[in-house]
Amino acid sequence: MVRTWDEAADVLVVGYGGAGVAAALAAREAGAGVVAIDRFGGGGATALSGGIIYAGGGTWVQRAAGVADDVDAMYAYLRAEVGDAVGEATLRRFCEESPAMIDWLTEHGVPFEASLCPYKTSYPTDNHYLYYSGSEIAGGFRELATPAQRGHRAHGPGVSGKKVFAPLAASAAAHGVRVRTATRATRLVVEDGRVVGVEAVTLAHAPGAVRRQFAALARISAKPGVYHPGLRRMVQRRLDRIEQRYGTVTRLRADSAVIMTTGGFIADGEMVRRHAPEYPWASGLPLGTAGDDGSGIRMAQELGAATDKMGTISTWRFIAPSSAFFSALAVDVHGERMIDESRYGAALGGAIVTRPGQRAWLVLDADLLAEARGQLATQSVWFQRMQSERLLRFGRITGGSLEEIAARAGIDPAGLRRTVDAHNAAIAADRPDPMGKPADIRRPLQRGPFTLLDISVRSALTYPTPMLTLGGVRVDETTGAVLTETGEPIPGLFAAGRTAVGVCSNGYVSGLSIADCVFSGRRAGVHGARATAAHPDGLANA
């Protein structure tokens, strides 16, 4: 039986990952009482991530590392990278507030280090914590603005996502944010046309041993489950059974606002297939937790929320480390190049998805392969090394001629020969690369044996293709209030992070999602704390 209200606060945050903890802290700093709930144990995709935050414009980390950057350069790059995901004023504000965001994170305990990575990579080793995390130095982008290292990796060994979330969660607890884990929101509660809380299923009243088992299984579902979809599905079935047997219905009230920060929908295959049928979800590696199932988006839609960018899926194919791989050529079944190979891995992944059979290969000669092998030990962390070694061992075709390796791979031999010959001739004649690859990265491919490395979209167990969703509900870009199809705010309802359309909803580079989670989470927290019946968007005291 549902009781009237089991708990109340000014602001209720639903989903406690990067966006949720930022929203909770910001609302608390604005003077609101805050309760946050999470289906599992908190942390979300942020805690599982590499812990990269895209920031620039002259952060204290950049200054300490001797990196010159300004807001205009950051804005020019991101405008080209993310397009119309948000309005120009919002993107400008995101860039202008970027140094202060790093200050805010630092004040709340997130550790950073001003150590520059001397080579381009998808993720730096534990020796480096500031790097080019996007396509800043790739062809076409460096002409738009002076490149600057803006990938701020939280300082910590391995993957650093836990070094972002854990300090923020500790600070939130110290500031009085009340957190209820093992509590899954099932619907939004509306009174007199205004969102006033949520109904949820909680394990708060389950025996202690049951709660401990649930927490342990949730940790397994998160990691290693993020690397093994089959394991996650098996664990999730057990979690569902525990919730069904021991869960009780509860209601939590929000006097000012409910802020939805439940993540995206990459864990819901049916939802992905409906919005993006061309994406290879079944062969991909869903990035996030089992809680990234679109439930927050669907709950908002039930109240008339508009959505956008739902078909935008970021699909990653990182080819570095080693950095020498950026000098290789990425070709399809016709032997034709697809992209400037030095672009960010999501751009390459997006190109592969559009090619016949979603098949692609890297072409290297003997010298380039030897250089890449030599770099692997010093440029990679364990998961990168494992992936590269697997690719070199099981995804490689080597032969004495281009025609030989093409025939063995099922590539058009004449097409591959034309591509490589044109590439070598352009370098010899000092002509620009047709794909825009910078001259200092280009290398002729001349000395056999030649090698093809299969970078196609394949089984998640052989060469995973990480994927995440970028679309969500539409929000007011000044406040974070959830909007209807007619552009009106839904009273009392806000959203942030991957639940909402944000800075990275057209395209992704490393760190841009967490940065947007912090940016949009703080925005929703501040305005949600100010929301009243008379001013549902929180603008009354802005």
C-alpha positions as CSV (number, residue, x, y, z in Angstrom):
1,M,0.0,0.0,0.0
2,V,1.4,3.4,-1.0
3,R,1.7,5.8,2.0
4,T,1.1,9.5,1.4
5,W,4.8,10.7,1.5
6,D,7.7,8.8,2.9
7,E,10.2,11.5,2.6
8,A,10.3,15.1,1.4
9,A,12.9,17.7,0.4
10,D,13.0,20.9,-1.6
11,V,14.8,19.1,-4.5
12,L,14.7,15.5,-5.5
13,V,17.4,14.2,-7.8
14,V,16.6,11.0,-9.6
15,G,19.7,9.1,-10.7
16,Y,23.0,9.7,-8.9
17,G,25.8,9.7,-11.4
18,G,27.9,12.6,-12.6
19,A,25.0,14.9,-13.5
20,G,23.0,13.9,-10.4
21,V,25.8,14.6,-7.9
22,A,26.5,17.9,-9.6
23,A,22.8,18.9,-9.5
24,A,22.5,17.8,-5.8
25,L,25.6,19.8,-4.8
26,A,24.5,22.9,-6.7
27,A,21.0,22.8,-5.3
28,R,22.4,22.4,-1.8
29,E,24.8,25.3,-2.4
30,A,21.7,27.3,-3.4
31,G,20.1,26.6,0.0
32,A,17.8,23.7,-0.9
33,G,17.3,20.6,1.1
34,V,18.2,17.7,-1.3
35,V,17.4,14.0,-1.5
36,A,18.9,11.9,-4.3
37,I,17.9,8.4,-5.2
38,D,19.6,5.8,-7.4
39,R,18.5,2.4,-8.7
40,F,21.8,0.9,-7.7
41,G,24.7,2.3,-5.6
42,G,25.3,5.6,-7.3
43,G,28.1,6.6,-9.7
44,G,26.4,5.8,-13.0
45,A,28.4,5.9,-16.2
46,T,30.7,8.6,-14.8
47,A,32.2,6.3,-12.2
48,L,32.8,3.6,-14.9
49,S,34.4,6.1,-17.3
50,G,37.9,7.2,-17.9
51,G,37.3,10.3,-15.8
52,I,38.0,12.8,-18.6
53,I,36.5,16.3,-18.3
54,Y,36.7,18.5,-21.4
55,A,37.6,22.0,-20.3
56,G,39.6,24.9,-21.6
57,G,39.7,28.6,-21.9
58,G,42.6,28.8,-19.5
59,T,41.9,26.4,-16.6
60,W,44.3,26.4,-13.7
61,V,45.5,23.0,-14.9
62,Q,46.3,24.3,-18.4
63,R,48.1,27.3,-17.0
64,A,50.2,25.2,-14.7
65,A,51.1,22.9,-17.6
66,G,52.1,25.9,-19.8
67,V,49.2,25.5,-22.2
68,A,47.9,28.7,-23.8
69,D,44.2,28.6,-24.4
70,D,41.3,31.0,-24.6
71,V,37.6,30.9,-24.7
72,D,37.4,32.0,-28.4
73,A,39.6,29.1,-29.5
74,M,37.7,26.6,-27.4
75,Y,34.4,27.9,-28.7
76,A,35.6,27.8,-32.4
77,Y,36.6,24.2,-32.1
78,L,33.5,23.0,-30.3
79,R,31.2,24.9,-32.6
80,A,32.6,22.9,-35.5
81,E,32.6,19.7,-33.5
82,V,29.1,19.7,-32.0
83,G,27.2,21.8,-34.5
84,D,23.7,22.9,-33.4
85,A,23.4,20.6,-30.4
86,V,22.9,23.7,-28.3
87,G,22.5,27.4,-29.2
88,E,25.4,29.6,-29.7
89,A,24.8,31.5,-26.4
90,T,24.7,28.2,-24.5
91,L,27.9,26.9,-26.0
92,R,29.6,30.3,-25.4
93,R,28.5,30.1,-21.8
94,F,29.8,26.5,-21.5
95,C,33.2,27.7,-22.7
96,E,33.3,30.9,-20.6
97,E,32.4,28.9,-17.5
98,S,34.9,26.1,-18.2
99,P,37.8,27.4,-16.0
100,A,35.4,28.1,-13.1
101,M,34.0,24.6,-13.5
102,I,37.4,23.1,-13.0
103,D,37.9,25.4,-10.0
104,W,34.5,24.1,-8.6
105,L,35.4,20.5,-9.1
106,T,38.8,21.1,-7.5
107,E,37.1,22.7,-4.5
108,H,34.9,19.7,-4.1
109,G,37.9,17.3,-4.1
110,V,38.3,16.1,-7.7
111,P,42.1,15.8,-8.2
112,F,43.8,17.1,-11.3
113,E,47.5,17.1,-12.4
114,A,49.2,19.4,-14.9
115,S,51.2,16.7,-16.7
116,L,51.1,16.9,-20.5
117,C,50.8,13.9,-22.7
118,P,53.5,14.2,-25.4
119,Y,51.7,12.2,-28.1
120,K,48.2,11.9,-29.4
121,T,46.2,9.0,-27.9
122,S,42.7,7.9,-27.1
123,Y,43.5,7.8,-23.3
124,P,46.8,8.7,-21.6
125,T,48.8,6.4,-19.3
126,D,49.1,7.1,-15.6
127,N,52.1,9.3,-16.4
128,H,50.0,12.0,-18.1
129,Y,46.7,13.8,-17.2
130,L,46.2,16.6,-19.7
131,Y,46.0,15.7,-23.4
132,Y,44.3,16.3,-26.8
133,S,41.1,14.4,-26.1
134,G,39.3,15.3,-29.4
135,S,40.2,16.2,-33.0
136,E,41.9,19.5,-32.1
137,I,45.1,18.7,-34.1
138,A,43.4,16.8,-36.9
139,G,43.1,18.3,-40.4
140,G,40.5,21.1,-40.8
141,F,40.2,21.7,-37.0
142,R,43.7,23.2,-36.3
143,E,43.0,25.8,-39.0
144,L,39.8,26.9,-37.2
145,A,41.6,27.7,-33.9
146,T,44.9,27.2,-32.2
147,P,44.8,23.7,-30.8
148,A,45.1,23.3,-27.0
149,Q,45.1,20.2,-24.7
150,R,41.7,20.2,-23.0
151,G,41.2,16.7,-21.9
152,H,41.5,16.9,-18.1
153,R,41.9,13.4,-16.7
154,A,41.1,13.1,-13.0
155,H,44.3,12.1,-11.2
156,G,44.3,8.4,-10.3
157,P,45.6,5.0,-11.5
158,G,43.8,3.0,-14.2
159,V,40.5,4.4,-15.4
160,S,39.8,7.6,-13.4
161,G,36.0,7.9,-13.4
162,K,35.8,6.9,-9.7
163,K,38.1,9.9,-9.0
164,V,35.5,12.2,-10.4
165,F,32.4,10.8,-8.7
166,A,33.7,9.7,-5.3
167,P,35.0,13.1,-4.2
168,L,31.9,14.8,-5.4
169,A,29.7,12.3,-3.6
170,A,31.7,12.7,-0.4
171,S,31.4,16.5,-0.7
172,A,27.7,16.2,-1.3
173,A,27.3,14.1,1.8
174,A,29.3,16.6,3.9
175,H,27.0,19.3,2.6
176,G,23.9,17.4,3.8
177,V,22.6,15.7,0.6
178,R,20.7,12.7,1.6
179,V,21.1,9.7,-0.7
180,R,18.8,6.7,-1.0
181,T,20.4,3.8,-3.0
182,A,18.6,0.6,-4.2
183,T,15.6,2.9,-5.0
184,R,14.2,2.8,-8.5
185,A,11.8,5.6,-9.7
186,T,8.8,4.2,-11.5
187,R,6.7,7.3,-12.2
188,L,6.5,11.0,-11.7
189,V,3.8,12.2,-9.3
190,V,1.8,15.2,-10.5
191,E,-0.5,17.4,-8.4
192,D,-2.4,20.4,-9.8
193,G,-0.4,20.2,-13.0
194,R,3.0,20.3,-11.3
195,V,5.5,17.6,-10.7
196,V,5.8,17.2,-7.0
197,G,7.7,13.9,-6.5
198,V,8.2,10.4,-7.6
199,E,6.9,7.0,-6.9
200,A,9.6,4.4,-6.5
201,V,10.4,0.8,-5.5
202,T,13.0,0.6,-2.7
203,L,14.9,-2.1,-0.9
204,A,15.2,0.2,2.2
205,H,13.0,-2.2,4.2
206,A,14.6,-5.4,3.0
207,P,16.7,-7.5,5.3
208,G,20.3,-6.3,5.6
209,A,21.7,-9.5,4.0
210,V,19.5,-8.9,1.0
211,R,20.6,-5.3,0.6
212,R,24.2,-6.3,0.8
213,Q,23.7,-9.0,-1.9
214,F,21.9,-6.5,-4.1
215,A,24.8,-4.0,-3.7
216,A,27.4,-6.6,-4.5
217,L,25.5,-7.7,-7.6
218,A,25.0,-4.1,-8.7
219,R,28.8,-3.6,-8.5
220,I,29.4,-6.7,-10.7
221,S,26.8,-5.4,-13.2
222,A,28.6,-2.1,-13.4
223,K,32.1,-3.6,-13.7
224,P,33.1,-6.1,-15.0
225,G,29.6,-6.1,-16.5
226,V,30.3,-3.0,-18.7
227,Y,32.9,-5.2,-20.5
228,H,30.7,-8.3,-20.8
229,P,27.1,-7.7,-21.8
230,G,26.2,-11.3,-21.3
231,L,27.4,-11.2,-17.7
232,R,25.5,-8.0,-17.1
233,R,22.2,-9.5,-18.4
234,M,22.6,-12.6,-16.1
235,V,23.3,-10.4,-13.1
236,Q,20.5,-8.1,-13.9
237,R,18.0,-10.9,-13.9
238,R,19.0,-11.7,-10.3
239,L,18.8,-8.0,-9.4
240,D,15.3,-7.8,-10.8
241,R,14.2,-10.9,-8.9
242,I,15.5,-9.4,-5.6
243,E,13.7,-6.2,-6.3
244,Q,10.4,-8.0,-7.2
245,R,10.6,-10.1,-4.0
246,Y,11.7,-7.6,-1.5
247,G,11.0,-4.1,-3.0
248,T,8.3,-1.9,-1.4
249,V,6.6,1.1,-3.0
250,T,7.6,4.5,-1.6
251,R,6.8,8.1,-2.4
252,L,9.3,10.9,-2.2
253,R,8.1,14.5,-2.4
254,A,9.9,17.5,-3.9
255,D,8.6,20.9,-2.9
256,S,10.6,22.8,-5.5
257,A,11.7,20.4,-8.3
258,V,12.4,16.9,-9.4
259,I,15.7,16.7,-11.5
260,M,16.0,13.7,-13.8
261,T,19.6,12.5,-14.2
262,T,19.0,8.9,-15.0
263,G,21.4,8.7,-18.0
264,G,20.7,7.7,-21.5
265,F,19.1,4.6,-23.1
266,I,22.0,2.5,-24.4
267,A,21.1,-0.4,-22.1
268,D,17.7,-0.8,-23.8
269,G,18.2,-2.5,-27.1
270,E,14.6,-2.1,-28.2
271,M,14.8,1.6,-27.6
272,V,18.1,1.9,-29.5
273,R,16.7,-0.1,-32.4
274,R,13.6,2.0,-32.6
275,H,15.5,5.4,-32.7
276,A,18.7,4.3,-34.5
277,P,18.0,1.1,-36.5
278,E,21.2,1.4,-38.5
279,Y,23.5,1.2,-35.4
280,P,24.9,-2.3,-34.6
281,W,23.7,-2.4,-31.0
282,A,23.9,-6.2,-30.8
283,S,27.6,-6.1,-31.8
284,G,28.4,-3.1,-29.7
285,L,29.6,-2.6,-26.2
286,P,27.0,-0.5,-24.3
287,L,28.7,2.2,-22.3
288,G,27.1,2.9,-19.0
289,T,25.2,0.9,-16.4
290,A,22.1,-1.2,-16.6
291,G,20.3,1.9,-15.3
292,D,20.9,3.6,-18.7
293,D,17.7,2.1,-19.9
294,G,15.8,5.3,-20.9
295,S,13.4,5.1,-18.0
296,G,13.9,8.7,-17.0
297,I,13.3,9.9,-20.6
298,R,10.1,7.7,-20.8
299,M,8.8,9.0,-17.5
300,A,9.2,12.6,-18.7
301,Q,7.6,11.7,-22.1
302,E,4.5,10.4,-20.2
303,L,4.0,14.0,-19.1
304,G,4.4,15.4,-22.6
305,A,8.2,16.1,-22.6
306,A,9.7,16.6,-26.1
307,T,12.7,14.7,-27.2
308,D,15.5,15.4,-29.7
309,K,18.6,13.8,-31.1
310,M,17.4,10.4,-30.1
311,G,19.0,8.8,-33.2
312,T,22.4,10.1,-32.3
313,I,24.6,7.2,-31.1
314,S,28.3,7.7,-30.5
315,T,30.1,4.7,-31.8
316,W,33.8,4.4,-31.0
317,R,36.7,2.9,-32.9
318,F,39.9,4.0,-31.4
319,I,43.1,3.0,-33.3
320,A,45.6,4.5,-30.9
321,P,47.7,3.7,-29.0
322,S,50.0,3.3,-30.7
323,S,50.2,6.8,-32.1
324,A,51.9,5.5,-35.2
325,F,48.5,4.0,-36.2
326,F,47.3,7.6,-37.1
327,S,49.7,7.4,-40.1
328,A,47.9,4.3,-41.4
329,L,45.0,4.4,-43.9
330,A,41.5,3.4,-43.0
331,V,39.7,1.7,-45.9
332,D,36.4,0.0,-46.7
333,V,35.6,-3.1,-48.8
334,H,36.2,-1.0,-51.9
335,G,39.7,-0.1,-50.8
336,E,38.6,3.6,-50.4
337,R,39.6,5.8,-47.5
338,M,36.8,7.0,-45.2
339,I,38.2,9.8,-43.0
340,D,41.3,11.6,-41.8
341,E,42.6,8.8,-39.6
342,S,43.9,11.3,-36.9
343,R,40.3,12.2,-36.1
344,Y,38.8,11.3,-32.7
345,G,37.7,7.7,-32.5
346,A,34.0,8.5,-32.5
347,A,34.4,10.1,-35.9
348,L,36.1,7.0,-37.3
349,G,33.5,4.8,-35.7
350,G,30.7,6.9,-37.2
351,A,32.3,6.6,-40.6
352,I,32.6,2.8,-40.3
353,V,29.0,2.3,-39.4
354,T,27.9,3.9,-42.7
355,R,30.2,1.7,-44.9
356,P,29.1,-1.6,-46.6
357,G,28.8,-4.3,-44.0
358,Q,30.3,-1.9,-41.4
359,R,33.6,-3.3,-42.4
360,A,36.9,-1.5,-42.3
361,W,40.7,-2.1,-42.2
362,L,43.9,-0.2,-41.3
363,V,46.6,-0.4,-44.0
364,L,50.2,-0.4,-42.8
365,D,53.6,-1.2,-44.3
366,A,56.4,-3.0,-42.5
367,D,58.0,0.2,-41.1
368,L,54.8,1.6,-39.7
369,L,53.9,-1.7,-38.1
370,A,57.3,-2.0,-36.4
371,E,57.0,1.6,-35.1
372,A,53.5,0.9,-33.7
373,R,54.7,-2.3,-32.0
374,G,57.6,-0.4,-30.4
375,Q,55.3,2.3,-29.0
376,L,52.7,0.0,-27.5
377,A,54.5,-0.7,-24.2
378,T,55.0,3.0,-23.3
379,Q,51.9,4.6,-24.7
380,S,49.1,2.3,-23.4
381,V,47.4,1.3,-20.2
382,W,46.3,-2.3,-19.6
383,F,42.9,-2.3,-21.4
384,Q,44.4,-0.5,-24.5
385,R,47.3,-2.9,-24.6
386,M,45.0,-5.9,-24.4
387,Q,42.8,-4.6,-27.2
388,S,45.8,-3.7,-29.4
389,E,47.5,-7.1,-28.8
390,R,44.2,-8.9,-29.7
391,L,43.9,-6.9,-32.9
392,L,47.5,-7.6,-33.9
393,R,47.1,-11.3,-33.1
394,F,43.6,-12.1,-34.4
395,G,42.7,-9.3,-36.7
396,R,45.7,-9.1,-38.9
397,I,46.4,-10.1,-42.5
398,T,50.0,-9.8,-43.8
399,G,51.3,-10.4,-47.3
400,G,54.0,-9.4,-49.7
401,S,51.8,-7.1,-51.8
402,L,48.7,-4.9,-51.4
403,E,46.8,-7.1,-53.9
404,E,47.5,-10.2,-51.9
405,I,46.2,-8.9,-48.6
406,A,43.2,-7.2,-50.3
407,A,42.2,-10.5,-51.9
408,R,42.5,-12.4,-48.6
409,A,40.4,-9.8,-46.7
410,G,37.7,-9.4,-49.4
411,I,38.7,-5.9,-50.3
412,D,38.8,-4.8,-54.0
413,P,42.5,-5.2,-54.9
414,A,42.5,-2.5,-57.6
415,G,40.7,-0.1,-55.3
416,L,43.2,-0.6,-52.5
417,R,46.1,-0.2,-54.9
418,R,44.7,3.1,-56.3
419,T,44.2,4.4,-52.7
420,V,47.7,3.7,-51.5
421,D,49.4,4.9,-54.8
422,A,47.5,8.1,-54.6
423,H,48.4,8.6,-51.0
424,N,52.1,8.0,-51.7
425,A,52.1,10.2,-54.7
426,A,50.5,13.1,-52.8
427,I,53.2,12.9,-50.2
428,A,56.0,12.8,-52.7
429,A,54.6,15.8,-54.5
430,D,53.9,17.6,-51.3
431,R,50.2,17.9,-52.0
432,P,47.6,18.2,-49.2
433,D,45.9,15.1,-48.0
434,P,42.5,14.8,-49.6
435,M,41.0,13.9,-46.2
436,G,42.8,16.7,-44.5
437,K,45.3,14.7,-42.5
438,P,48.1,17.0,-41.2
439,A,51.4,16.7,-43.0
440,D,53.4,15.9,-39.9
441,I,51.3,12.7,-39.4
442,R,51.3,11.4,-43.0
443,R,53.7,8.6,-43.9
444,P,54.2,6.8,-47.3
445,L,53.3,3.1,-47.3
446,Q,56.0,1.5,-49.4
447,R,57.9,-1.4,-47.9
448,G,56.4,-4.8,-47.6
449,P,55.2,-7.0,-46.1
450,F,52.0,-5.0,-45.9
451,T,49.4,-5.5,-43.2
452,L,45.7,-5.1,-42.8
453,L,44.2,-4.7,-39.3
454,D,40.5,-5.5,-39.2
455,I,38.7,-2.6,-37.4
456,S,35.2,-3.6,-38.5
457,V,32.2,-3.6,-36.2
458,R,32.3,-7.1,-34.8
459,S,31.4,-9.1,-31.7
460,A,31.8,-7.3,-28.4
461,L,34.0,-10.2,-27.3
462,T,36.5,-10.0,-30.1
463,Y,37.0,-6.3,-30.8
464,P,34.4,-4.3,-28.9
465,T,32.7,-1.2,-30.4
466,P,31.8,1.0,-27.5
467,M,28.5,2.9,-27.9
468,L,26.5,5.5,-26.0
469,T,23.3,7.5,-26.7
470,L,23.5,11.3,-26.8
471,G,19.8,12.3,-27.2
472,G,17.2,12.9,-24.6
473,V,14.5,15.3,-23.5
474,R,14.6,18.9,-24.6
475,V,15.3,21.4,-21.9
476,D,15.4,25.2,-21.5
477,E,19.1,26.0,-22.1
478,T,19.0,28.7,-19.5
479,T,17.5,26.7,-16.7
480,G,17.4,23.0,-17.5
481,A,13.6,22.9,-17.2
482,V,12.1,20.0,-19.3
483,L,10.1,21.3,-22.2
484,T,7.0,20.2,-24.0
485,E,6.6,20.0,-27.8
486,T,5.3,23.5,-27.8
487,G,8.4,24.8,-25.8
488,E,6.6,25.3,-22.5
489,P,8.3,24.1,-19.3
490,I,6.7,21.2,-17.4
491,P,6.2,22.7,-13.9
492,G,8.6,21.3,-11.4
493,L,10.6,19.0,-13.7
494,F,14.2,19.5,-14.8
495,A,16.8,17.2,-16.5
496,A,20.5,17.1,-17.0
497,G,23.3,14.8,-18.3
498,R,22.5,12.2,-20.9
499,T,18.8,12.3,-20.0
500,A,18.6,15.7,-21.7
501,V,19.8,17.2,-24.9
502,G,23.1,18.9,-24.2
503,V,26.4,20.1,-25.5
504,C,27.5,16.7,-26.9
505,S,24.2,15.5,-28.3
506,N,25.4,15.8,-31.9
507,G,28.8,14.3,-31.4
508,Y,31.2,13.3,-28.7
509,V,34.9,13.7,-27.9
510,S,36.5,12.4,-24.7
511,G,35.5,14.4,-21.6
512,L,32.6,16.3,-23.3
513,S,29.9,14.2,-21.7
514,I,31.1,14.5,-18.1
515,A,31.8,18.2,-18.6
516,D,28.2,18.6,-19.9
517,C,26.9,16.5,-16.9
518,V,28.6,19.0,-14.6
519,F,27.5,22.0,-16.6
520,S,23.9,20.9,-17.0
521,G,23.7,19.4,-13.6
522,R,24.7,22.5,-11.8
523,R,22.3,24.6,-14.0
524,A,19.4,22.3,-13.1
525,G,20.4,22.2,-9.5
526,V,20.5,26.0,-9.1
527,H,17.3,26.7,-11.0
528,G,15.5,23.7,-9.5
529,A,16.2,25.0,-6.0
530,R,14.6,28.3,-7.0
531,A,11.5,26.8,-8.6
532,T,8.1,27.6,-7.1
533,A,4.6,27.2,-8.2
534,A,4.6,30.7,-9.6
535,H,7.9,30.3,-11.3
536,P,8.3,26.7,-12.3
537,D,11.5,27.3,-14.3
538,G,13.4,28.8,-11.3
539,L,13.9,32.1,-12.9
540,A,12.2,34.2,-10.3
541,N,15.4,34.8,-8.3
542,A,17.9,34.4,-11.1
